[in-house]
Amino acid sequence: MIVSLEDLKTSLGIEDAADDALLTSKIEAAEAWVSSYIGATLSASSPAPVLEAVRHVAEHLFEGGEPTFRSAATSPIPAVVRDLLRPYRTWFF
């Protein structure tokens, strides 16, 4: 995972291990979604905005994932994620 469990827990203000398995699954789902959205494989050397977007998506999924942005071309995501990823997205026509 390019975003660690500890990083996500710190971001969410979580100190115990009760939700570690769930949080790990949210990180994995967020990384897969971001990778698909930008059309690129993620790595530890991915730009900071991409890593931040993964954290935002994982937090969003953990906190209930209520839609905050919707268009015909994308699934519901926080608008800040779209803005963070725009420069890194590969467009296909």
MILUM-379573 format. One record per atom (N, C-alpha, C): x, y, z; residue in three letters. Coordinates in steps of 0.1 Angstrom, whole numbers, padded with zeros to 4 digits, always signed. Layout:
<atoms>
XYZala/...
</atoms>
This chain:
<atoms>
+0008-0012+0000met/+0000+0000+0000met/+0009+0012+0000met/+0005+0022-0008ile/+0013+0035-0008ile/+0009+0044+0003ile/-0003+0043+0008val/-0007+0050+0020val/-0008+0040+0032val/+0000+0043+0042ser/+0001+0033+0053ser/-0012+0034+0062ser/-0014+0023+0069leu/-0025+0022+0078leu/-0023+0033+0089leu/-0011+0035+0094glu/-0008+0045+0104glu/-0011+0059+0099glu/-0007+0062+0087asp/-0010+0075+0081asp/-0025+0078+0081asp/-0033+0068+0077leu/-0048+0070+0076leu/-0053+0071+0090leu/-0049+0063+0099lys/-0054+0064+0113lys/-0051+0077+0119lys/-0039+0083+0117thr/-0035+0096+0121thr/-0044+0106+0115thr/-0047+0105+0102ser/-0055+0115+0095ser/-0069+0115+0101ser/-0074+0103+0105leu/-0088+0102+0110leu/-0088+0104+0125leu/-0077+0105+0132gly/-0077+0106+0146gly/-0080+0094+0154gly/-0077+0082+0148ile/-0079+0069+0154ile/-0066+0064+0160ile/-0067+0060+0173glu/-0056+0055+0180glu/-0056+0040+0183glu/-0068+0034+0183asp/-0068+0019+0186asp/-0068+0011+0174asp/-0067-0002+0175ala/-0066-0011+0164ala/-0079-0018+0160ala/-0090-0014+0166ala/-0103-0020+0164ala/-0108-0021+0150ala/-0104-0010+0142asp/-0109-0009+0128asp/-0098-0012+0118asp/-0086-0017+0122asp/-0075-0019+0113asp/-0078-0026+0101asp/-0085-0037+0102ala/-0088-0045+0090ala/-0097-0038+0080ala/-0107-0031+0086leu/-0116-0023+0078leu/-0109-0011+0071leu/-0100-0004+0078leu/-0093+0007+0073leu/-0083+0002+0062leu/-0077-0010+0064thr/-0068-0015+0054thr/-0076-0018+0041thr/-0088-0023+0042ser/-0096-0026+0030ser/-0100-0013+0023ser/-0102-0002+0031lys/-0106+0011+0025lys/-0094+0017+0018lys/-0082+0015+0023ile/-0070+0020+0016ile/-0068+0013+0003ile/-0070+0000+0003glu/-0068-0008-0009glu/-0078-0004-0019glu/-0091-0002-0015ala/-0101+0002-0025ala/-0098+0016-0030ala/-0094+0025-0021ala/-0090+0039-0025ala/-0079+0039-0035ala/-0069+0031-0033glu/-0057+0030-0042glu/-0062+0025-0056glu/-0070+0014-0056ala/-0075+0009-0068ala/-0083+0019-0076ala/-0092+0026-0069trp/-0100+0036-0075trp/-0092+0048-0081trp/-0082+0053-0073val/-0074+0064-0078val/-0066+0059-0090val/-0060+0048-0089ser/-0052+0042-0101ser/-0061+0042-0113ser/-0073+0037-0112ser/-0082+0036-0123ser/-0086+0049-0128ser/-0089+0059-0119tyr/-0093+0072-0123tyr/-0083+0080-0131tyr/-0070+0078-0126ile/-0059+0086-0134ile/-0053+0078-0145ile/-0056+0065-0146gly/-0051+0057-0156gly/-0036+0054-0155gly/-0031+0052-0143ala/-0017+0050-0140ala/-0016+0041-0128ala/-0005+0034-0128thr/-0002+0026-0116thr/+0004+0035-0105thr/+0000+0032-0093leu/+0005+0040-0082leu/+0018+0034-0076leu/+0026+0042-0070ser/+0038+0037-0064ser/+0042+0047-0053ser/+0052+0043-0045ala/+0057+0051-0034ala/+0062+0065-0039ala/+0066+0065-0052ser/+0071+0078-0058ser/+0060+0086-0065ser/+0047+0082-0063ser/+0036+0089-0069ser/+0037+0103-0062ser/+0032+0114-0070pro/+0033+0127-0065pro/+0024+0129-0052pro/+0028+0138-0044ala/+0021+0140-0031ala/+0006+0143-0033ala/+0001+0150-0043pro/-0013+0152-0045pro/-0021+0139-0047pro/-0014+0129-0054val/-0020+0116-0057val/-0022+0109-0043val/-0011+0109-0035leu/-0012+0102-0022leu/-0023+0109-0013leu/-0024+0122-0014glu/-0034+0129-0006glu/-0048+0125-0011glu/-0049+0123-0024ala/-0062+0119-0029ala/-0066+0105-0024ala/-0056+0096-0024val/-0059+0083-0019val/-0064+0083-0004val/-0057+0092+0004arg/-0061+0093+0018arg/-0076+0099+0019arg/-0079+0109+0010his/-0092+0115+0010his/-0103+0104+0007his/-0100+0096-0004val/-0110+0086-0008val/-0111+0075+0003val/-0100+0071+0009ala/-0101+0061+0020ala/-0109+0067+0032ala/-0107+0079+0035glu/-0114+0085+0046glu/-0129+0086+0043glu/-0132+0090+0030his/-0146+0091+0025his/-0153+0078+0026his/-0146+0067+0022leu/-0152+0054+0022leu/-0154+0049+0037leu/-0145+0052+0045phe/-0146+0048+0059phe/-0157+0056+0067phe/-0159+0068+0063glu/-0169+0077+0070glu/-0183+0076+0064glu/-0185+0067+0055gly/-0198+0065+0050gly/-0200+0067+0035gly/-0191+0074+0029gly/-0191+0076+0014gly/-0203+0082+0008gly/-0208+0092+0015glu/-0220+0099+0009glu/-0215+0107-0003glu/-0223+0106-0014pro/-0219+0113-0026pro/-0218+0129-0024pro/-0206+0134-0029thr/-0204+0149-0028thr/-0202+0155-0041thr/-0199+0147-0051phe/-0197+0151-0065phe/-0201+0140-0074phe/-0209+0143-0084arg/-0213+0133-0093arg/-0214+0139-0107arg/-0209+0131-0117ser/-0211+0135-0131ser/-0213+0122-0138ser/-0216+0123-0151ala/-0219+0111-0159ala/-0207+0103-0161ala/-0195+0109-0160ala/-0183+0101-0162ala/-0176+0095-0150ala/-0180+0099-0138thr/-0174+0094-0126thr/-0183+0089-0116thr/-0178+0082-0106ser/-0186+0078-0095ser/-0186+0089-0085ser/-0194+0089-0075pro/-0194+0099-0064pro/-0180+0100-0057pro/-0174+0111-0057ile/-0162+0114-0050ile/-0162+0127-0044ile/-0154+0130-0034pro/-0153+0143-0029pro/-0147+0152-0039pro/-0152+0164-0041ala/-0147+0174-0051ala/-0132+0176-0050ala/-0127+0176-0038val/-0112+0179-0036val/-0104+0168-0043val/-0109+0156-0043val/-0102+0145-0049val/-0101+0147-0064val/-0111+0151-0070arg/-0111+0155-0085arg/-0101+0165-0087arg/-0101+0176-0079asp/-0091+0187-0081asp/-0077+0182-0079asp/-0074+0174-0069leu/-0061+0169-0067leu/-0056+0160-0078leu/-0065+0153-0084leu/-0060+0143-0095leu/-0061+0149-0109leu/-0068+0160-0111arg/-0069+0165-0125arg/-0056+0166-0132arg/-0045+0171-0127pro/-0032+0172-0134pro/-0026+0158-0138pro/-0030+0148-0131tyr/-0024+0135-0133tyr/-0033+0125-0141tyr/-0045+0129-0145arg/-0054+0120-0151arg/-0050+0119-0166arg/-0051+0106-0171thr/-0048+0103-0185thr/-0062+0103-0191thr/-0063+0111-0202trp/-0076+0112-0209trp/-0076+0103-0221trp/-0087+0096-0223phe/-0088+0087-0235phe/-0100+0092-0243phe/-0099+0093-0256phe/-0110+0097-0265phe/-0112+0087-0275phe/
</atoms>
